[in-house]
Amino acid sequence: MGSHVETDAQGRKTAINVCLEPCAIERGMRIIGGKWTGSIIFHLKDGPVRFNDLARMLGGASKKMIDQRLKELEARKMVVRKVINDRPVAVTYELTDFGRSALKILDELRVWSNEHNIR
């Protein structure tokens, strides 16, 4: 049974199975819940994508924001950065197995958001 509150015979309330900070949901949201992070992961689902192409897919995000999120995802071993050309510099980003493991959750979130017309 999840967290809940019980009341004893004297009317005192006690929380049972308290979600201690950080609980599993919060830990997961810290990784995929950052601004644009989930969208970046989702747009990498079909294979390697070049930075400028990813920026085009995420039209509302600045290149600085995308770069910051990609560095965070790379540090968490969810994304791999590959240099494909030195001059001019060209790189691609692709999901690791760990990054791919978030796709089902993100797709379910996308469906839920669409079904409930969340804006």
GROMACS elastic network, one bead per residue, 0.5 to 0.9 nm:
[ bonds ]
;  ai    aj funct       b0    kb
    1     4     6  0.82807   500
    1    17     6  0.80492   500
    2    16     6  0.81061   500
    2    17     6  0.63225   500
    2    18     6  0.82916   500
    2    19     6  0.87769   500
    3    15     6  0.70967   500
    3    16     6  0.55356   500
    3    18     6  0.54093   500
    3    19     6  0.67743   500
    4    14     6  0.84751   500
    4    15     6  0.58010   500
    4    16     6  0.53785   500
    4    17     6  0.68966   500
    4    18     6  0.76046   500
    5    13     6  0.63669   500
    5    14     6  0.55047   500
    5    16     6  0.58597   500
    5    17     6  0.89051   500
    6    12     6  0.81959   500
    6    13     6  0.55574   500
    6    14     6  0.53756   500
    6    15     6  0.64098   500
    6    16     6  0.70970   500
    7    10     6  0.78303   500
    7    11     6  0.55110   500
    7    12     6  0.54015   500
    7    14     6  0.64170   500
    7    15     6  0.89537   500
    8    11     6  0.53176   500
    8    12     6  0.54490   500
    8    13     6  0.65076   500
    8    14     6  0.79806   500
    9    12     6  0.74481   500
   10    13     6  0.89753   500
   15    18     6  0.61125   500
   17    20     6  0.86869   500
   19    22     6  0.75231   500
   19    23     6  0.54447   500
   19    24     6  0.84562   500
   20    23     6  0.55045   500
   21    24     6  0.87104   500
   21    26     6  0.78039   500
   21    27     6  0.88460   500
   22    25     6  0.79132   500
   22    26     6  0.56776   500
   22    27     6  0.60197   500
   23    26     6  0.53546   500
   23    27     6  0.62418   500
   23    28     6  0.87506   500
   24    27     6  0.50835   500
   24    28     6  0.62076   500
   24    29     6  0.85955   500
   25    28     6  0.51998   500
   25    29     6  0.61266   500
   25    30     6  0.86083   500
   26    29     6  0.50141   500
   26    30     6  0.60968   500
   26    31     6  0.88433   500
   27    30     6  0.52047   500
   27    31     6  0.68739   500
   28    31     6  0.53727   500
   28    32     6  0.64165   500
   28    33     6  0.76028   500
   29    32     6  0.51900   500
   29    34     6  0.74617   500
   30    33     6  0.55866   500
   30    34     6  0.66433   500
   31    34     6  0.68437   500
   31    37     6  0.80057   500
   31    38     6  0.88741   500
   31    72     6  0.87347   500
   31    73     6  0.80145   500
   31    76     6  0.81439   500
   32    35     6  0.86356   500
   32    36     6  0.87760   500
   32    37     6  0.56593   500
   32    38     6  0.53274   500
   32    41     6  0.82734   500
   32    73     6  0.88727   500
   32   102     6  0.78542   500
   32   106     6  0.85384   500
   33    36     6  0.80364   500
   33    37     6  0.64194   500
   33    38     6  0.64231   500
   34    37     6  0.52133   500
   34    38     6  0.72930   500
   34    69     6  0.80266   500
   35    38     6  0.76671   500
   35    39     6  0.85460   500
   35    65     6  0.85420   500
   35    69     6  0.82255   500
   36    39     6  0.52037   500
   36    40     6  0.60964   500
   36    41     6  0.87126   500
   36    58     6  0.82273   500
   36    61     6  0.72689   500
   36    65     6  0.80129   500
   36    66     6  0.74282   500
   36    69     6  0.74106   500
   37    40     6  0.51560   500
   37    41     6  0.63034   500
   37    42     6  0.86146   500
   37    66     6  0.82910   500
   37    69     6  0.60819   500
   37    70     6  0.80028   500
   37    72     6  0.89957   500
   37    73     6  0.79938   500
   38    41     6  0.51492   500
   38    42     6  0.60903   500
   38    43     6  0.86205   500
   38   102     6  0.85967   500
   38   103     6  0.87028   500
   38   106     6  0.66388   500
   39    43     6  0.60737   500
   39    44     6  0.86479   500
   39    58     6  0.77045   500
   39   106     6  0.83838   500
   40    43     6  0.51885   500
   40    44     6  0.63858   500
   40    45     6  0.89803   500
   40    54     6  0.76215   500
   40    57     6  0.89613   500
   40    58     6  0.77773   500
   40    66     6  0.78429   500
   40    69     6  0.80905   500
   40    70     6  0.78934   500
   41    44     6  0.52829   500
   41    45     6  0.66716   500
   41    73     6  0.86669   500
   41    78     6  0.84430   500
   41    79     6  0.82261   500
   41    94     6  0.86979   500
   41    95     6  0.72360   500
   41    99     6  0.70263   500
   41   100     6  0.79471   500
   41   102     6  0.79064   500
   41   103     6  0.73469   500
   41   106     6  0.84726   500
   42    45     6  0.53457   500
   42    46     6  0.85966   500
   42   100     6  0.88458   500
   42   102     6  0.86561   500
   42   103     6  0.64192   500
   42   106     6  0.70513   500
   42   107     6  0.78712   500
   43    46     6  0.73155   500
   43    47     6  0.87569   500
   43    49     6  0.82953   500
   43    54     6  0.73195   500
   43    57     6  0.75470   500
   43    58     6  0.85809   500
   44    47     6  0.57267   500
   44    48     6  0.64438   500
   44    49     6  0.64365   500
   44    54     6  0.82152   500
   44    79     6  0.88782   500
   44    93     6  0.74093   500
   44    94     6  0.58817   500
   44    95     6  0.63079   500
   44   100     6  0.88933   500
   45    48     6  0.83418   500
   45    94     6  0.79288   500
   45    95     6  0.70441   500
   45    99     6  0.89958   500
   45   100     6  0.70989   500
   45   103     6  0.73508   500
   46    49     6  0.85343   500
   46    94     6  0.86923   500
   47    93     6  0.82794   500
   47    94     6  0.58550   500
   47    95     6  0.73415   500
   48    82     6  0.89108   500
   48    92     6  0.56669   500
   48    93     6  0.52723   500
   48    95     6  0.76495   500
   49    52     6  0.84533   500
   49    53     6  0.65147   500
   49    54     6  0.62931   500
   49    91     6  0.83398   500
   49    92     6  0.50971   500
   49    93     6  0.54054   500
   49    94     6  0.65641   500
   50    53     6  0.53171   500
   50    54     6  0.62220   500
   50    55     6  0.87060   500
   50    90     6  0.73058   500
   50    91     6  0.57872   500
   50    93     6  0.63096   500
   51    54     6  0.51066   500
   51    55     6  0.62060   500
   51    56     6  0.87295   500
   51    63     6  0.87235   500
   51    66     6  0.85485   500
   51    67     6  0.83367   500
   51    90     6  0.80141   500
   51    91     6  0.66064   500
   51    92     6  0.61922   500
   51    93     6  0.71388   500
   52    56     6  0.62461   500
   52    57     6  0.86980   500
   52    63     6  0.83805   500
   53    56     6  0.50372   500
   53    57     6  0.63177   500
   53    58     6  0.87152   500
   54    57     6  0.50168   500
   54    58     6  0.62615   500
   54    59     6  0.87627   500
   54    66     6  0.83617   500
   54    93     6  0.89176   500
   55    58     6  0.50750   500
   55    59     6  0.62508   500
   55    60     6  0.86376   500
   55    61     6  0.71991   500
   55    62     6  0.75680   500
   55    63     6  0.63268   500
   55    66     6  0.70730   500
   56    59     6  0.52616   500
   56    60     6  0.88331   500
   57    60     6  0.87809   500
   58    61     6  0.56534   500
   58    62     6  0.83964   500
   58    66     6  0.84693   500
   59    62     6  0.78123   500
   61    64     6  0.82144   500
   61    65     6  0.63263   500
   61    66     6  0.66045   500
   62    65     6  0.51737   500
   62    66     6  0.63201   500
   62    67     6  0.85991   500
   63    66     6  0.50336   500
   63    67     6  0.59945   500
   63    68     6  0.84938   500
   64    67     6  0.51311   500
   64    68     6  0.61524   500
   64    69     6  0.86782   500
   65    68     6  0.50940   500
   65    69     6  0.61914   500
   65    70     6  0.85725   500
   66    69     6  0.51830   500
   66    70     6  0.60619   500
   66    71     6  0.85865   500
   67    70     6  0.51476   500
   67    71     6  0.62189   500
   67    72     6  0.87028   500
   68    71     6  0.52270   500
   68    72     6  0.63542   500
   68    73     6  0.87584   500
   69    72     6  0.50128   500
   69    73     6  0.61475   500
   69    74     6  0.84867   500
   70    73     6  0.50193   500
   70    74     6  0.59703   500
   70    75     6  0.84929   500
   70    79     6  0.72493   500
   70    80     6  0.89769   500
   70    81     6  0.85721   500
   70    93     6  0.81480   500
   71    75     6  0.60795   500
   71    76     6  0.85973   500
   71    79     6  0.85187   500
   71    81     6  0.89374   500
   72    75     6  0.50887   500
   72    76     6  0.62745   500
   72    77     6  0.87081   500
   72    78     6  0.87716   500
   72    79     6  0.88635   500
   73    76     6  0.50456   500
   73    77     6  0.62463   500
   73    78     6  0.51886   500
   73    79     6  0.54783   500
   73    80     6  0.83830   500
   73    99     6  0.82474   500
   74    78     6  0.57594   500
   74    80     6  0.58507   500
   74    81     6  0.72134   500
   75    78     6  0.76563   500
   75    79     6  0.80925   500
   76    79     6  0.77278   500
   76    99     6  0.89921   500
   77    80     6  0.71249   500
   77    95     6  0.86883   500
   77    96     6  0.69010   500
   77    97     6  0.89841   500
   77    98     6  0.70441   500
   77    99     6  0.74293   500
   78    94     6  0.85177   500
   78    95     6  0.58512   500
   78    96     6  0.52344   500
   78    97     6  0.73531   500
   78    98     6  0.53741   500
   78   100     6  0.76836   500
   78   101     6  0.89954   500
   79    93     6  0.64431   500
   79    94     6  0.54674   500
   79    96     6  0.54009   500
   79    97     6  0.88550   500
   79    98     6  0.83478   500
   79    99     6  0.62629   500
   80    92     6  0.82103   500
   80    93     6  0.56183   500
   80    94     6  0.54004   500
   80    95     6  0.62584   500
   80    96     6  0.64781   500
   81    91     6  0.66481   500
   81    92     6  0.58240   500
   81    94     6  0.67905   500
   82    90     6  0.85706   500
   82    91     6  0.53776   500
   82    92     6  0.52836   500
   82    93     6  0.63501   500
   82    94     6  0.82089   500
   83    86     6  0.71866   500
   83    89     6  0.73962   500
   83    90     6  0.59804   500
   83    92     6  0.65736   500
   84    89     6  0.77041   500
   84    90     6  0.55814   500
   84    91     6  0.53815   500
   84    92     6  0.70229   500
   85    88     6  0.64423   500
   85    89     6  0.53434   500
   85    91     6  0.70105   500
   86    90     6  0.66623   500
   86    91     6  0.89042   500
   87    90     6  0.76311   500
   94    99     6  0.86945   500
   95    98     6  0.75502   500
   95    99     6  0.50547   500
   95   100     6  0.59081   500
   96   100     6  0.61677   500
   96   101     6  0.86043   500
   97   101     6  0.62398   500
   98   101     6  0.51384   500
   98   102     6  0.72770   500
   99   102     6  0.57134   500
   99   103     6  0.74385   500
  100   103     6  0.53955   500
  100   104     6  0.81876   500
  101   104     6  0.69166   500
  101   105     6  0.81531   500
  102   105     6  0.54780   500
  102   106     6  0.62607   500
  102   107     6  0.87115   500
  103   106     6  0.50477   500
  103   107     6  0.59923   500
  103   108     6  0.85199   500
  104   107     6  0.51380   500
  104   108     6  0.61827   500
  104   109     6  0.85814   500
  105   108     6  0.51703   500
  105   109     6  0.61890   500
  105   110     6  0.86539   500
  106   110     6  0.61117   500
  106   111     6  0.86547   500
  107   111     6  0.62265   500
  107   112     6  0.85617   500
  108   111     6  0.51227   500
  108   112     6  0.60833   500
  108   113     6  0.84912   500
  109   112     6  0.50498   500
  109   113     6  0.59880   500
  109   114     6  0.85311   500
  110   113     6  0.51420   500
  110   114     6  0.61798   500
  110   115     6  0.85994   500
  111   114     6  0.51426   500
  111   115     6  0.60393   500
  111   116     6  0.86156   500
  112   115     6  0.51309   500
  112   116     6  0.62323   500
  112   117     6  0.84234   500
  112   118     6  0.84559   500
  113   116     6  0.53794   500
  113   117     6  0.59185   500
  113   118     6  0.51088   500
  113   119     6  0.80067   500
  114   118     6  0.64335   500
  114   119     6  0.88388   500
  115   118     6  0.79267   500
